[in-house]
Amino acid sequence: MEALMRYEQNRLPRSMRLWVEQLLELSPQDSHQLLSHDPDY
């Protein structure tokens, strides 16, 4: 969970960012949407 929060805040090293993106099948622009609870997403 902390890795996801740090990913959202752009505070992960590049290698960890790539790992999270690959694991969750994200594109880099998705980082601000991970933990949001906005039903419009």
C-alpha positions, 0 to 999 in steps of 0.5 A: 500500500505504501508503494502505491501511495508513493507512486501516486506522489511520484516519490518512487525510484524509476525501477519501482515505478516501472515495476508498479506500472507493469504489475498493475498494467498502468500507463504513467498518466494513471498515477494520479488515479490509483487511490482516488475514490472518484466515481467518474474514473 
